[in-house]
Amino acid sequence: MEHGGVRGGRIVRRVAGAVVVAAVVAGMVSGCSSDGSDGSGDSGDSGASEMDRAWQENYCRELGSWQRARNSATEEGAESDAVPDGDAVVSAARQLPSAAYEGAGDDGSMLDVTVMAVRGDTNAEGEAVAYCSAAGFETLTR
């Protein structure tokens, strides 16, 4: 009986060792793949964390939604009151990581660019779209 207990202990240790090795390997593999870069070249934010990327995606999604609503309202000949105010885009711009502001150009932060864009500045809107394109979210904007 004791012989079986020793053998069972060895099996448990082997299984436990294999689980530890598998966990270490899985951690190393996931660590390598979460560096923020997708291998597509110069995206301007290769060091961005997953959370930063999520805020950037949210911003670009809100920008695109605002653009579509604005374009729809102007195509239908709606009065200026029907044009969306862009509050959601401005709120999303406030959540962007500080590193994201570096791409805003001479006009200041992405928050500044966004406020100017929703007020009708087409150059600022172009900068906001360029920011989304550089971040890899160009398909979310107009």
C-alpha positions as CSV (number, residue, x, y, z in Angstrom):
1,M,0.0,0.0,0.0
2,E,2.7,2.4,0.9
3,H,4.3,1.9,-2.5
4,G,1.1,3.0,-4.2
5,G,1.0,6.1,-2.0
6,V,4.5,7.1,-3.0
7,R,3.7,6.5,-6.6
8,G,0.6,8.6,-6.3
9,G,2.6,11.4,-4.8
10,R,5.0,11.3,-7.7
11,I,2.1,11.6,-10.2
12,V,0.6,14.5,-8.3
13,R,4.0,16.3,-8.3
14,R,4.4,15.7,-12.0
15,V,1.0,17.0,-12.8
16,A,1.5,20.0,-10.5
17,G,4.9,20.7,-12.2
18,A,3.3,20.4,-15.7
19,V,0.6,22.8,-14.6
20,V,3.1,25.3,-13.4
21,V,5.2,25.1,-16.6
22,A,2.0,25.5,-18.7
23,A,1.0,28.6,-16.7
24,V,4.5,30.1,-17.1
25,V,4.5,29.5,-20.8
26,A,1.0,30.9,-21.2
27,G,2.0,34.0,-19.2
28,M,5.1,34.5,-21.4
29,V,3.2,34.0,-24.6
30,S,0.4,36.4,-23.6
31,G,2.9,39.0,-22.4
32,C,4.6,39.0,-25.8
33,S,1.4,39.4,-27.7
34,S,0.0,42.3,-25.7
35,D,2.6,45.0,-26.5
36,G,0.0,47.1,-28.3
37,S,1.5,46.8,-31.7
38,D,-0.2,44.9,-34.4
39,G,2.7,44.6,-36.7
40,S,1.1,47.0,-39.2
41,G,3.9,49.5,-39.1
42,D,4.0,53.0,-37.7
43,S,0.7,53.4,-35.8
44,G,2.0,56.1,-33.6
45,D,1.0,54.3,-30.4
46,S,2.9,51.0,-30.3
47,G,3.4,51.3,-26.5
48,A,-0.3,51.9,-25.7
49,S,-1.9,49.7,-23.1
50,E,-5.0,47.8,-23.8
51,M,-7.0,50.4,-21.8
52,D,-5.5,53.3,-23.8
53,R,-6.4,51.5,-27.0
54,A,-10.0,51.0,-25.7
55,W,-10.3,54.8,-25.0
56,Q,-8.9,55.5,-28.5
57,E,-11.4,53.1,-30.1
58,N,-14.3,54.6,-28.1
59,Y,-13.2,58.1,-29.2
60,C,-13.1,57.2,-32.8
61,R,-16.4,55.3,-32.6
62,E,-18.0,58.4,-31.1
63,L,-16.4,60.7,-33.7
64,G,-17.8,58.5,-36.4
65,S,-21.3,58.4,-34.9
66,W,-21.3,62.2,-34.6
67,Q,-20.1,62.5,-38.2
68,R,-22.8,60.2,-39.5
69,A,-25.6,61.9,-37.5
70,R,-24.4,65.4,-38.6
71,N,-24.2,64.3,-42.3
72,S,-27.6,62.7,-42.1
73,A,-29.1,65.8,-40.5
74,T,-27.5,68.1,-43.1
75,E,-28.5,65.8,-46.0
76,E,-32.1,65.9,-44.9
77,G,-32.1,69.7,-44.9
78,A,-32.7,69.8,-41.2
79,E,-32.4,73.1,-39.3
80,S,-29.3,73.8,-37.3
81,D,-31.0,72.7,-34.1
82,A,-31.2,69.1,-35.4
83,V,-27.5,68.8,-36.0
84,P,-26.0,66.8,-33.1
85,D,-24.0,68.8,-30.5
86,G,-21.1,66.4,-30.2
87,D,-21.1,66.1,-26.4
88,A,-20.4,62.4,-26.6
89,V,-17.3,63.0,-28.8
90,V,-16.0,65.7,-26.4
91,S,-16.6,63.4,-23.4
92,A,-14.7,60.6,-25.2
93,A,-11.8,63.0,-26.0
94,R,-11.5,63.8,-22.3
95,Q,-10.9,60.1,-21.6
96,L,-8.0,59.8,-24.1
97,P,-4.6,59.0,-22.6
98,S,-2.2,61.9,-22.4
99,A,0.1,60.2,-24.9
100,A,-2.7,60.5,-27.4
101,Y,-2.6,64.2,-27.3
102,E,0.9,64.3,-28.9
103,G,-0.6,63.7,-32.3
104,A,-2.9,66.7,-32.2
105,G,-0.5,69.0,-34.1
106,D,-0.1,72.7,-33.5
107,D,-3.8,73.2,-32.5
108,G,-3.3,71.7,-29.1
109,S,-4.7,68.6,-27.4
110,M,-7.2,66.1,-29.0
111,L,-9.8,67.6,-26.7
112,D,-9.1,71.1,-28.2
113,V,-9.2,69.6,-31.7
114,T,-12.4,67.8,-31.0
115,V,-14.2,70.9,-29.6
116,M,-13.2,72.9,-32.7
117,A,-14.4,70.0,-34.9
118,V,-17.8,69.8,-33.4
119,R,-18.1,73.6,-33.7
120,G,-17.6,73.3,-37.4
121,D,-13.9,73.6,-38.0
122,T,-13.3,71.2,-40.9
123,N,-9.5,71.3,-40.5
124,A,-9.8,70.2,-36.9
125,E,-12.2,67.5,-38.0
126,G,-9.6,66.4,-40.4
127,E,-7.0,66.2,-37.6
128,A,-9.4,64.1,-35.5
129,V,-9.9,61.7,-38.4
130,A,-6.2,61.6,-39.0
131,Y,-5.7,60.7,-35.3
132,C,-8.1,57.8,-35.6
133,S,-6.4,56.7,-38.8
134,A,-3.0,56.7,-37.1
135,A,-4.4,54.8,-34.2
136,G,-5.7,52.1,-36.5
137,F,-9.4,53.0,-36.2
138,E,-9.9,54.7,-39.5
139,T,-12.9,52.5,-40.4
140,L,-14.9,54.0,-37.5
141,T,-14.9,57.5,-38.9
142,R,-16.7,58.8,-42.0
